[in-house]
Amino acid sequence: MQKSREMSLFYDLQININGEYTFFLNQDVISKYSGSLRKMIKQSKKKRNKKNKDPEIITIEIDEFPGGPDGFELVSRFCYSNGGISIDVSNVSTLYCCSVFLGMTEKLCFSNLLTQTETFLEEVFYGSWNDIVLSLKNCEQEQVFLHADSYGLVDKLIFSALTKISRSSEAFSSSSPSSSSPSSAKNTPESDKRLTSWTVSCGRSNEWWFDDMSSLSPMIILKLIRITGAYKTNVKSLVLTKFLLHYLKTRLQTKSNKTELVRNKLEYSELADTAVRGVVSAGKTAFSCRKLFWVLRVLSSFTLSRESKTGLETLIGEMLDQATLDDLLIPAAGGSRESGFYNVDLVIRLLKVFVKSREEDEESNVKEVGRLIDKYLREISPDQNLKVSKFLGVAESLPDSARDCFDGVYRAIDIYLQSHSNLTPQDRTKICRCLNYKKLTRETCKQLARNPKIPPDVAVQALKSSCENQEHRTQEVKLVNKSTCRSRRHSQDKKHVMLHLKGFEISEKLAEELKTKGGYNWKVMDSFREGL
C-alpha cells in the first residue's frame, strides 16, 4: 500500500495519444500549463465519483493530436521543465499547434508555451529565408499540417516567403502595402480575394527560390498557388508556371518520393493541371516546341484532366513543324509495352491537330512534318508490339500533299515487314495501302518488285502506276517540246534534245501482259523480278 502511494506521487494520469502511445504523467504538473487537459481531468474525476471508482489514476484518450506522440512528448518536457524548452525552426510549428490544441495560454501561467512559440514565430516571419522554409517544412509533418493550416500558420509562413521573394528578386509585387504583412494572412475567403492582387514577372534572377521551395510537400505548394490567386484560373504568371514545372520535375527525380507521389496523387494532379493552364496561357511566345515536349514528358507522369491534356496537345500539335525525331520518341505510359514501346497514339493525336490547324494556316510547313513522320515510322517499325493499324494510323494522318516522294514510307514498310515475319498476307497487303505508287522513284520501285515480303499484286500495281506515270510524263515532255519549237521559229539551226525519262524499261511482251484484263499471274511476276 505504501509503495502504491509513492508511485502515485510520480504519476496519477495516463494519456493515450492517437491510440499509439501512452504517457504516464502527474495531474498537477500538466494542469498547470494546459487548460484543455485541466478540463478533461475534472470531467473524468466527476465521472469516476458518480461511479464510485478509485480516483487515483485517470486515463484520457486524445485523437488527432498535432505531431502525434512526438508532439506530446515535447509538451510534456516543457511542463516538467517548468516552462523551459529549446524552440527552433525544426519544432516551432509543431509546438505552436500543440499549444493551441491544449490551450496553453497566459491565463494559466506566465510565459506559457503559446506565448513563447508566437514570439519565436514573429521573428521567423521577418527573419531569414531559410528559417521560413524550415518552419514550413515542420508544418508538413504528419498530423501537423491540418492543425497548422486551420490555425492560419501555413498561410502566414507562405505570405512571409512571398514577401521575401518580392523584396529579393522583384518577382512579386502587390497593389496593397498591407497585404505584405504576415499577420494579415488568415484562412478566410476575404483574404483569399485580397491575395489575388499578386502578380508575377519572370526572369532568371527570379528563380533563386525554386530549389528551396521544391523540398516542400505538395500540400504546401497548393496553398502557395491558392494564395497567389493562380489556382483554378488562367495562370498568367510565367514564373509561377516555371516553378511548378521545376517542382514537379524535381519530385519525380527524387527516388525517395515514389511512395509520397502515390500517397499525394490528388495534390500532384492539381499542381500538374495548374502548370498546364500556365503553359497554355503563356503559349508559343514563352515555350518553344522542344520545351513543350519536355513539359509533356514531365507532366505525363501525373494524372492530368482531359481538358489539360487536350490543351497541351493542341498547343504542341500546332507547332509540330518545329519538332524533331527525338521529340516524338516518347515512351508509352506505364510499365506495360503490350501496345508498343513508343506512345504512337499521342503522335497520331498531334498529327490530327496539325492537319486541322493547317487548314486554317496555309503557311504551315506540312512537308517538313511529312519528312519528320517518315523518319518516325522507320524508327518505330522494328517494335514487335506495333500493330499494323497503329503504323497506318501514323502514315495516313497526313494528306498526300505532305510528301513529294513516298520512298521514306516504303523503307519504313520494308523494315516493318522484316521485323514482323509472322504477318498474314492480308496484313502485308493492308500495310502497303499507305503508299502512293506514283510518287515512288524508279529505284524504289525496283526494290519493291524484288522484295519477297511484298505481295505480288501490290508489286504489279506499283509497276503499273509507275508505267502510267512514265507515259504521263512523256506526254508532258512532248507538249513542252512542241511549245518550245513554236516559240523558237526564228532559230534556223535546230538541235535535237536527247531526253532521258525516268521509269521502267520493260519489254513489249511484259507491257502486253500488264494490259491484259484478267489480272497478273505469278510467272509474269517471277520473270520480272529475276530480270531486275
C-alpha positions in Angstrom: 0.0 0.0 0.0 2.8 2.4 0.9 4.6 1.7 -2.4 1.4 2.4 -4.4 1.0 5.8 -2.7 4.7 6.6 -3.5 4.1 5.7 -7.2 1.1 7.9 -7.3 3.3 10.9 -6.4 5.1 10.3 -9.7 2.1 9.7 -11.9 -1.7 9.7 -11.5 -2.6 10.4 -15.1 -2.4 8.2 -18.2 -2.8 9.9 -21.6 -3.1 7.8 -24.7 -2.2 9.8 -27.9 -3.8 8.8 -31.2 -4.1 5.2 -30.0 -0.3 4.8 -30.5 1.4 5.7 -27.2 0.5 6.1 -23.6 2.2 8.8 -21.3 2.3 8.4 -17.5 2.1 11.9 -16.0 1.3 13.9 -12.9 -2.0 15.7 -13.0 -0.8 18.8 -11.1 2.2 19.3 -13.4 0.2 19.0 -16.6 -2.8 21.0 -15.4 -0.6 24.0 -14.5 0.1 24.6 -18.2 -2.8 23.1 -20.2 -6.4 24.5 -19.8 -7.8 21.7 -22.1 -6.2 18.9 -20.1 -7.3 20.6 -16.8 -10.8 20.5 -18.0 -10.5 16.8 -19.2 -9.2 15.8 -15.8 -12.0 17.5 -13.9 -14.6 15.9 -16.2 -13.0 12.5 -15.7 -13.0 12.9 -11.9 -16.7 13.7 -11.9 -17.5 10.6 -13.9 -15.4 8.5 -11.5 -17.1 10.0 -8.4 -20.5 9.2 -9.8 -19.4 5.6 -10.4 -17.7 5.4 -7.0 -14.4 4.3 -8.6 -10.9 4.9 -7.3 -9.9 8.4 -8.4 -6.2 8.0 -8.0 -5.2 7.3 -11.7 -7.2 8.9 -14.5 -7.0 7.8 -18.1 -7.5 10.2 -21.0 -7.5 9.4 -24.7 -6.7 12.1 -27.2 -7.1 11.6 -31.0 -5.6 13.6 -33.9 -3.1 15.3 -31.6 -0.7 17.6 -33.5 2.6 15.8 -34.2 1.3 12.6 -32.6 3.3 11.1 -29.7 6.4 13.0 -30.7 4.5 16.3 -30.4 3.0 15.4 -27.0 6.5 14.4 -25.7 7.7 17.9 -26.5 4.8 19.3 -24.5 5.4 17.0 -21.5 9.1 18.1 -21.5 8.0 21.7 -21.4 5.7 21.1 -18.5 8.2 19.1 -16.5 10.9 21.7 -17.1 8.9 24.4 -15.5 8.1 26.0 -18.9 11.5 25.8 -20.3 12.2 24.3 -23.7 14.5 24.8 -26.7 12.5 26.2 -29.5 13.9 26.3 -33.1 12.6 26.3 -36.6 12.6 22.5 -36.7 9.9 22.2 -33.9 8.3 25.6 -33.6 5.3 24.8 -35.9 4.6 21.6 -34.0 4.9 23.3 -30.6 2.7 26.1 -31.7 -0.1 23.7 -32.9 0.2 21.7 -29.6 -0.1 24.8 -27.5 -3.2 26.0 -29.4 -4.7 22.5 -29.2 -4.1 22.2 -25.4 -5.0 25.8 -24.6 -1.6 26.6 -23.1 -2.3 30.3 -22.7 -1.2 33.1 -20.3 -4.4 32.7 -18.3 -2.8 29.6 -16.7 0.7 30.8 -16.2 3.2 33.4 -17.2 5.2 32.8 -20.4 3.3 29.7 -21.3 4.1 27.7 -24.4 1.7 29.5 -26.8 3.3 32.9 -25.9 6.8 31.5 -26.4 6.0 30.0 -29.8 4.2 33.1 -31.0 7.2 35.3 -30.1 9.5 32.9 -31.9 7.3 32.8 -35.0 7.2 36.6 -35.2 11.0 36.5 -35.5 10.7 33.9 -38.2 8.1 35.9 -40.2 10.6 38.7 -40.5 13.7 36.7 -40.3 15.8 34.8 -42.8 14.6 32.9 -45.8 16.0 29.6 -44.6 14.1 29.9 -41.3 10.8 30.4 -43.1 11.4 27.4 -45.4 12.4 25.2 -42.4 9.3 26.3 -40.5 7.1 25.4 -43.4 8.9 22.0 -43.6 7.9 21.5 -40.0 4.3 22.2 -40.8 4.1 19.5 -43.4 4.9 16.7 -40.9 2.3 14.0 -40.4 -0.6 15.1 -38.1 0.7 18.7 -38.0 -0.4 20.2 -41.4 -4.1 20.1 -40.8 -3.8 21.9 -37.5 -1.2 24.4 -38.8 -3.5 25.1 -41.7 -6.6 25.6 -39.7 -4.8 27.8 -37.2 -3.6 30.1 -40.1 0.1 29.3 -39.5 0.7 27.9 -43.0 -0.8 31.0 -44.7 1.3 33.3 -42.5 4.6 31.5 -43.4 3.8 31.4 -47.1 3.0 35.1 -47.0 6.3 35.7 -45.4 8.0 33.6 -48.1 6.3 35.6 -50.8 7.4 38.8 -49.2 11.0 37.7 -49.1 10.8 36.7 -52.8 9.3 40.1 -53.6 12.0 42.1 -51.8 14.9 40.0 -53.1 14.1 39.4 -56.7 11.1 41.7 -57.5 9.3 38.6 -58.8 6.2 39.5 -56.9 4.5 42.9 -56.5 1.4 43.8 -54.6 -1.1 46.6 -55.1 -1.7 46.8 -51.4 1.1 47.5 -48.9 -0.9 45.9 -46.1 -1.0 42.6 -48.0 2.7 42.1 -47.3 2.1 41.7 -43.6 2.2 38.1 -42.4 -0.3 38.9 -39.7 -2.9 39.7 -42.3 -2.8 36.2 -43.8 -5.8 34.5 -42.3 -7.6 31.4 -43.5 -10.6 33.3 -44.7 -12.3 33.8 -48.1 -11.9 37.6 -47.7 -8.1 37.3 -47.5 -8.1 34.9 -50.5 -9.8 37.6 -52.6 -7.3 40.2 -51.4 -4.3 38.0 -52.2 -5.3 37.6 -55.9 -3.8 41.0 -56.4 -0.3 39.4 -56.5 1.3 39.5 -59.9 4.5 37.8 -61.1 7.2 38.8 -63.6 9.7 36.3 -64.9 13.4 36.3 -65.2 16.5 34.2 -64.4 17.0 36.3 -61.2 13.6 35.4 -60.0 14.2 31.6 -59.9 16.7 31.6 -57.0 13.9 30.2 -54.6 12.9 27.3 -56.8 15.1 24.6 -55.3 14.3 25.6 -51.7 10.6 25.5 -52.2 10.8 22.3 -54.2 11.7 20.5 -51.0 8.2 21.1 -49.6 5.2 18.9 -49.8 2.5 19.3 -52.5 0.1 20.5 -49.8 2.3 23.5 -49.0 2.7 24.3 -52.7 -1.0 24.1 -53.3 -1.5 26.7 -50.5 1.1 28.9 -52.2 -0.7 28.7 -55.5 -4.1 29.5 -53.9 -2.6 32.4 -52.1 -1.2 33.9 -55.3 -4.6 33.5 -56.9 -3.4 31.2 -59.6 -5.4 28.1 -58.6 -8.2 27.0 -60.9 -7.8 30.1 -63.1 -5.8 31.1 -66.1 -2.3 31.2 -64.7 -0.8 34.3 -66.2 2.2 34.2 -64.0 5.1 32.8 -66.1 7.5 32.5 -63.1 4.9 30.5 -61.1 4.3 28.2 -64.1 8.1 27.7 -64.4 8.3 27.0 -60.7 5.5 24.4 -60.9 7.3 22.6 -63.7 10.6 22.7 -61.8 8.9 21.4 -58.7 7.1 18.5 -60.4 10.3 17.5 -62.3 12.3 17.6 -59.0 9.8 15.5 -57.2 9.9 12.9 -60.0 13.7 12.7 -59.9 13.8 12.1 -56.1 13.7 8.3 -55.7 12.5 8.6 -52.1 9.4 10.4 -53.2 7.9 7.5 -55.1 5.6 6.4 -52.2 4.9 10.0 -51.5 3.8 10.6 -55.1 1.3 7.8 -54.8 0.1 9.0 -51.4 -0.5 12.6 -52.6 -1.7 11.7 -56.1 -4.6 14.1 -55.9 -2.5 17.1 -54.9 0.1 16.4 -57.6 -2.6 16.1 -60.2 -4.0 19.5 -59.2 -0.5 21.1 -59.4 0.1 19.4 -62.8 -3.2 20.8 -64.1 -2.3 24.3 -62.8 1.0 24.0 -64.6 -0.7 23.1 -67.9 -3.0 26.1 -67.6 0.0 28.3 -67.1 1.8 26.8 -70.1 -1.2 27.1 -72.4 -1.8 30.7 -71.2 1.8 31.7 -72.0 1.6 29.8 -75.3 4.1 29.8 -78.1 5.7 33.1 -77.1 7.2 31.7 -73.9 7.7 28.0 -74.9 9.4 26.5 -77.9 8.2 23.3 -79.4 11.1 21.3 -77.8 10.3 22.9 -74.4 6.7 21.9 -74.8 7.6 18.3 -75.5 9.7 18.4 -72.3 6.7 19.7 -70.4 4.6 16.9 -71.8 7.2 14.3 -70.8 7.3 15.7 -67.2 3.5 16.1 -66.7 2.5 12.9 -68.4 3.8 11.1 -65.2 1.0 12.7 -63.3 -2.8 12.3 -63.8 -3.9 15.2 -66.0 -7.5 16.1 -66.5 -8.9 15.6 -70.1 -9.1 19.4 -70.5 -5.5 19.9 -69.6 -4.2 17.1 -71.7 -6.2 18.4 -74.8 -5.0 21.9 -74.2 -1.3 20.9 -74.1 -1.5 18.6 -77.0 -3.3 21.2 -79.1 -0.5 23.7 -78.4 2.2 21.2 -79.4 0.3 19.9 -82.4 0.1 23.4 -83.9 3.9 23.7 -83.7 4.7 20.2 -85.0 6.6 21.5 -88.0 9.3 22.6 -85.5 9.6 19.2 -83.8 12.5 16.8 -84.1 12.6 13.0 -84.2 13.8 12.9 -80.6 10.8 15.0 -79.5 8.4 12.4 -80.9 10.0 9.3 -79.4 8.1 9.4 -76.2 7.9 6.1 -74.4 4.5 4.6 -73.8 2.9 5.4 -70.5 3.2 2.8 -67.7 5.5 -0.2 -67.5 3.5 -2.4 -70.0 4.8 -2.5 -73.6 2.0 -4.7 -74.9 0.7 -1.9 -77.2 4.2 -0.8 -78.3 7.3 0.8 -76.9 6.5 4.3 -78.0 3.4 6.4 -77.4 2.1 6.2 -81.0 -1.4 7.3 -80.1 0.0 10.6 -78.9 1.7 11.2 -82.2 -1.4 10.4 -84.1 -3.4 12.9 -82.0 -0.7 15.6 -82.5 -0.8 15.0 -86.3 -4.6 15.4 -86.3 -4.2 18.7 -84.5 -1.5 19.8 -87.0 -3.6 18.9 -90.1 -6.6 20.7 -88.7 -4.5 23.8 -87.9 -3.0 23.6 -91.4 -6.5 24.1 -92.9 -6.6 27.5 -91.2 -2.9 28.4 -91.8 -1.8 27.9 -95.3 1.8 28.9 -94.5 2.4 25.8 -92.2 5.3 23.7 -93.3 3.5 20.5 -94.0 6.3 18.9 -96.0 8.7 19.3 -93.1 6.2 17.3 -91.0 6.0 14.7 -93.8 9.8 14.1 -93.7 9.7 14.0 -89.9 7.0 11.4 -89.9 8.8 9.2 -92.4 11.8 9.2 -90.0 9.5 8.4 -87.1 7.9 5.5 -89.0 11.3 4.0 -89.7 12.3 4.3 -86.0 9.2 2.6 -84.6 8.8 -0.1 -87.3 11.1 -2.7 -85.6 8.9 -2.6 -82.5 7.4 -6.2 -82.2 4.3 -4.9 -80.5 3.5 -2.2 -83.0 0.3 -3.2 -84.8 -0.4 -2.6 -88.4 -3.3 -0.3 -87.5 -1.0 1.9 -85.5 1.5 2.1 -88.3 -1.2 3.1 -90.8 -2.6 5.5 -88.2 0.6 7.5 -88.3 1.3 7.1 -92.0 -2.2 8.1 -93.1 -2.6 11.0 -90.7 -1.0 13.4 -93.2 -2.5 14.3 -96.6 -0.9 13.1 -99.8 0.4 16.6 -100.4 2.7 16.3 -97.4 5.1 14.1 -99.3 6.7 14.8 -102.7 8.1 11.3 -102.6 7.0 8.1 -100.8 10.3 6.4 -100.7 10.6 7.0 -97.0 7.3 5.4 -96.3 8.3 2.3 -98.3 11.6 2.0 -96.4 9.6 2.0 -93.1 7.2 -0.6 -94.5 10.2 -2.7 -95.6 11.7 -2.6 -92.0 8.3 -3.4 -90.5 7.8 -6.5 -92.8 11.3 -7.7 -91.9 10.7 -7.3 -88.2 7.2 -8.9 -88.3 7.8 -12.2 -90.1 4.5 -13.7 -88.9 2.2 -11.2 -90.7 -0.6 -12.7 -92.7 -0.8 -11.9 -96.5 -3.8 -9.8 -95.7 -1.8 -7.6 -93.3 1.1 -7.4 -95.7 -1.2 -6.1 -98.3 -3.0 -3.8 -95.9 0.1 -2.1 -94.7 1.0 -1.1 -98.3 -2.2 0.8 -98.8 -0.5 4.0 -97.4 1.9 4.0 -100.4 1.3 6.4 -103.3 2.9 4.3 -106.1 3.0 7.3 -108.5 5.3 9.1 -106.0 7.9 6.3 -105.8 11.2 6.7 -107.6 12.3 4.2 -110.2 15.0 2.7 -107.9 12.5 2.2 -105.1 10.0 0.6 -107.5 12.8 -1.9 -108.4 13.4 -2.7 -104.8 9.7 -3.1 -104.1 9.3 -5.5 -107.0 12.3 -7.6 -105.8 11.1 -7.7 -102.2 9.7 -11.2 -101.4 7.8 -9.8 -98.4 5.7 -7.6 -100.7 2.6 -9.3 -102.0 2.7 -9.9 -105.9 -0.5 -8.0 -106.6 1.0 -4.9 -104.8 4.2 -5.1 -106.7 2.3 -5.3 -110.1 0.1 -2.4 -109.0 3.1 -0.3 -108.2 4.7 -1.2 -111.6 1.5 -0.3 -113.4 1.2 3.0 -111.6 4.9 3.7 -112.4 4.3 2.9 -116.1 1.3 5.2 -116.3 3.3 7.9 -114.6 6.1 7.5 -117.1 3.6 7.7 -120.0 2.1 10.8 -118.5 5.5 12.4 -118.1 6.4 11.5 -121.7 3.3 13.3 -123.0 4.1 16.3 -120.9 7.6 16.4 -122.3 6.2 16.2 -125.9 3.9 19.1 -125.2 6.8 21.1 -123.8 9.0 20.3 -126.8 6.2 21.4 -129.2 5.7 24.6 -127.3 9.5 25.3 -127.3 9.8 24.7 -131.0 7.0 27.1 -131.8 8.5 29.8 -129.7 11.8 29.4 -131.4 10.7 29.7 -135.1 13.3 32.5 -135.5 16.1 29.9 -135.0 17.0 28.2 -138.3 19.5 25.7 -136.9 17.6 23.3 -134.6 19.5 20.9 -132.5 17.8 17.7 -131.3 17.4 17.5 -127.5 18.1 14.0 -126.0 15.8 13.3 -123.0 16.3 10.5 -120.5 12.9 9.7 -119.0 12.8 8.1 -115.6 10.8 4.9 -115.5 10.9 1.2 -116.2 12.4 -0.1 -119.4 10.0 -3.0 -120.0 9.7 -5.4 -122.9 6.8 -5.3 -125.3 5.7 -8.7 -124.1 5.5 -7.6 -120.4 3.7 -4.4 -121.4 1.2 -6.5 -123.2 0.7 -8.7 -120.1 0.1 -5.7 -117.9 -2.7 -4.6 -120.2 -4.4 -7.9 -120.0 -7.7 -7.7 -118.2 -7.6 -11.0 -116.4 -5.1 -9.8 -113.7 -1.5 -10.8 -113.3 -0.1 -14.3 -112.9 2.9 -15.5 -110.8 5.0 -16.4 -113.8 5.0 -12.8 -115.0 6.0 -11.6 -111.6 8.8 -14.1 -111.1 10.3 -13.4 -114.5 10.0 -9.7 -113.9 11.8 -9.9 -110.5 14.6 -12.0 -112.0 15.1 -9.5 -114.8 15.7 -6.6 -112.4 
